[in-house]
Amino acid sequence: MMAGHPQTPMTNQQSESMNLETEVKLLADRAEELIKTLKRLQADNHQLRLQQEQLSAEKVELQDRNRQAKQRIDLIVERLRSLESD
């Protein structure tokens, strides 16, 4: 036999109250997880937007450099043609 306090059976109301408390705790834990996930996704999204802006700026710069190189090549080709016709 166990020594100690005699156990009194739980009433339905006490049992329902414990179940409700457990459910509320589970929902609160899940809400915390969702908030953490949301914050992480927001930070990831911010970083991706910064990367996208940087890559877009690089693309514009490379397109400009390619345009300039093409113009220089076109000028060289034009000079070569003019030398051939002389």
Secondary structure, 3 states (H helix, E strand, C coil): CCCCCCCCCCCHHHHHHHHHHHHHHHHHHHHHHHHHHHHHHHHHHHHHHHHHHHHHHHHHHHHHHHHHHHHHHHHHHHHHHHHHHC
